[in-house]
Every structure is written in structure tokens, then in C-alpha cells.
Amino acid sequence: MWDRLLLAIDQFDSGQAALDFTTGLAAASGADVRVFHARELSKCTRVPPLETAADARFIVDEAVFRLRLASIGAEGRACSAREEQVASRIVDEASQLRCDAIVLGSRRLRGISRLSGWGVRERILRLSPLPVIVTPQPLLIRKRRPMVSASDAVDRDGVRSRRH
């Protein structure tokens, strides 16, 4: 189905979910994967980036390593870009490498960012002539409190005691 996929990965949990999804997709279709990470630089020069260039390179290297462990052909690249240029850099990278599709994670923006439609995902969808596969958000597994059984009793002070 696909010969070459571009995995646009980020440093959040959504990037790891996209990596896991892409690993399964590439294994099933026999595709090679190009891992791409754009280190976001703020419009304001006084605001430091969330990560260093070394951190960005580590994210890419780790993803390439995991893909190769799964016997998937992979290579990767990291770059730095202003936050408003990240989407176009991802689309340009996919175009230059002649990829068949772009895979990216979903962070599910909230508030004004979501309403304005200025998220990277939305800009990639508008700019790309290629299919864009947005992976599901990582599952959050909540710890549940143990259920109180009939043999458990709670006194007036809220202290649980076990009846025998």
C-alpha cells in the first residue's frame, strides 16, 4: 500500500503513540519510515525553546532505533523552525522525500488554540497534498479505588476496618 511514510514526531506522549502506530503500519505494509522532528522556536526571541538541539536529535535517534528493532527501514532528521513554520517544514520534508503519507500524533488542543484552528495538525491537513494519518491520542489508564466489599466496614470517622 505505502512504500515510504513520514513520521512527524514530537516530544510528548502523542509522539510515542504515533511511533507505536507507525511501527505497526509500516510492518504491515512493508514501508520504510522517515522520522522527522521539528524543534519549535518561539516567535519571541526571549522565550527559550522547550528542548535543546541535542534533545531533538535524541528523540529522532530513539525513534529510528525502535523502528529498526522492529525490522523496519528507518532514518531520521531533526531541524529547528519557528512555531508558525513547523507545519510547512513537515509537508516540505514529506514532499522532498517523496513520501506516500504523513503520520503524526494528536495532542487534542484545548481552549483558544483549538478554536483558532492554528494547531500544527490543522495546518498540515490544509497544506499537504498527501494523505495525513492522525494517530489516536494515547490511552490514559486511570487507577480505580478498590471497591468496598461486604466484609469491609467503615466507621463514623471514615476508618476502614475488615470484618472477619
C-alpha positions as CSV (number, residue, x, y, z in Angstrom):
1,M,0.0,0.0,0.0
2,W,2.7,2.5,1.0
3,D,6.4,2.4,0.3
4,R,7.6,5.4,2.4
5,L,6.0,7.1,5.4
6,L,7.0,10.3,7.1
7,L,6.6,10.1,10.8
8,A,6.4,13.7,12.3
9,I,7.2,13.0,15.9
10,D,7.1,15.3,18.9
11,Q,8.5,15.2,22.5
12,F,5.1,14.5,24.0
13,D,3.1,11.3,24.7
14,S,1.4,11.8,21.3
15,G,4.7,11.3,19.6
16,Q,5.2,8.0,21.3
17,A,1.7,6.9,20.3
18,A,2.4,7.9,16.7
19,L,5.7,5.9,16.8
20,D,3.9,2.8,18.0
21,F,1.1,3.3,15.4
22,T,3.6,3.8,12.6
23,T,5.6,0.7,13.6
24,G,2.5,-1.4,13.2
25,L,1.5,0.3,10.0
26,A,5.0,0.0,8.4
27,A,5.3,-3.6,9.5
28,A,2.0,-4.5,7.9
29,S,2.6,-2.6,4.6
30,G,6.4,-3.1,4.3
31,A,7.0,0.6,4.2
32,D,10.2,2.4,5.1
33,V,9.9,5.3,7.6
34,R,11.5,8.7,7.7
35,V,11.3,10.2,11.2
36,F,11.2,13.9,11.3
37,H,11.2,16.2,14.3
38,A,11.0,20.0,14.2
39,R,12.2,21.7,17.3
40,E,9.9,24.6,17.8
41,L,11.4,28.1,18.3
42,S,9.1,30.8,19.6
43,K,8.3,33.9,17.7
44,C,9.6,35.9,20.7
45,T,13.4,35.5,20.9
46,R,13.3,35.9,24.7
47,V,11.3,32.7,25.1
48,P,13.6,29.7,25.2
49,P,12.6,26.5,23.3
50,L,11.2,23.6,25.2
51,E,14.1,21.4,24.2
52,T,17.7,21.7,23.1
53,A,19.0,20.6,19.7
54,A,20.6,17.6,21.4
55,D,17.2,16.6,22.9
56,A,15.6,16.9,19.5
57,R,18.2,14.7,17.9
58,F,17.8,12.1,20.7
59,I,14.1,11.9,20.1
60,V,14.7,11.1,16.4
61,D,17.6,8.7,17.1
62,E,15.5,6.8,19.7
63,A,12.5,6.5,17.2
64,V,14.8,5.3,14.4
65,F,16.4,2.7,16.8
66,R,12.9,1.4,17.8
67,L,11.8,1.1,14.2
68,R,15.0,-0.7,13.2
69,L,14.5,-3.1,16.1
70,A,11.1,-4.0,14.6
71,S,13.0,-4.7,11.3
72,I,11.6,-1.6,9.6
73,G,13.9,0.5,7.3
74,A,14.2,3.9,9.0
75,E,16.2,7.1,9.0
76,G,15.6,10.4,10.7
77,R,16.3,14.1,10.8
78,A,15.7,16.9,13.3
79,C,15.7,20.6,12.5
80,S,14.7,23.8,14.2
81,A,11.9,26.0,12.9
82,R,9.8,28.9,14.1
83,E,6.5,27.7,15.5
84,E,4.5,29.1,12.6
85,Q,6.7,27.3,10.1
86,V,6.7,23.8,11.6
87,A,3.7,22.5,9.6
88,S,5.2,23.7,6.3
89,R,8.6,22.2,7.1
90,I,6.9,18.8,7.8
91,V,5.0,19.0,4.5
92,D,8.1,20.1,2.6
93,E,10.1,17.2,4.1
94,A,7.5,14.7,3.0
95,S,7.4,16.1,-0.5
96,Q,11.2,16.2,-0.9
97,L,11.5,12.6,0.2
98,R,8.5,11.5,-2.0
99,C,6.7,10.0,0.9
100,D,3.3,8.4,0.4
101,A,1.7,9.7,3.6
102,I,2.4,11.7,6.7
103,V,1.8,10.2,10.2
104,L,1.5,12.4,13.2
105,G,0.2,12.2,16.8
106,S,-2.7,14.2,18.2
107,R,-2.3,16.3,21.3
108,R,-6.0,17.4,21.3
109,L,-5.6,21.1,21.9
110,R,-7.9,22.9,24.4
111,G,-9.1,26.4,24.7
112,I,-8.3,29.2,22.3
113,S,-5.7,27.2,20.4
114,R,-8.4,24.6,19.5
115,L,-10.9,27.3,18.5
116,S,-8.5,29.2,16.3
117,G,-7.5,26.1,14.4
118,W,-3.9,27.1,14.5
119,G,-2.5,23.8,15.7
120,V,0.2,22.1,13.7
121,R,-2.1,19.2,12.8
122,E,-4.7,21.5,11.3
123,R,-2.1,23.4,9.3
124,I,-0.6,20.2,7.9
125,L,-4.0,19.0,6.9
126,R,-4.5,22.3,5.0
127,L,-1.1,22.3,3.4
128,S,-0.4,18.7,2.5
129,P,-1.4,17.1,-0.9
130,L,-0.6,13.7,0.8
131,P,-2.8,11.6,3.0
132,V,-2.3,12.6,6.6
133,I,-2.8,9.9,9.2
134,V,-3.5,11.3,12.7
135,T,-3.0,8.6,15.3
136,P,-5.3,8.3,18.2
137,Q,-4.4,10.0,21.5
138,P,-2.6,7.8,23.9
139,L,-4.9,5.9,26.3
140,L,-4.9,7.3,29.8
141,I,-5.4,4.4,32.3
142,R,-6.8,5.7,35.5
143,K,-6.2,3.9,38.7
144,R,-9.5,3.0,40.3
145,R,-10.0,2.8,44.0
146,P,-10.7,-0.7,45.2
147,M,-14.4,-1.5,45.6
148,V,-15.7,-1.9,49.2
149,S,-16.8,-5.5,49.7
150,A,-19.5,-6.7,52.1
151,S,-16.8,-7.7,54.5
152,D,-15.3,-4.2,54.7
153,A,-16.9,-1.7,57.1
154,V,-16.3,2.0,57.6
155,D,-16.8,3.5,61.0
156,R,-18.1,7.1,61.6
157,D,-14.5,8.5,61.4
158,G,-14.1,7.1,57.9
159,V,-11.6,4.4,59.0
160,R,-12.0,1.2,57.1
161,S,-11.8,-2.0,59.2
162,R,-12.1,-5.5,58.0
163,R,-14.8,-7.8,59.5
164,H,-13.9,-11.5,59.9
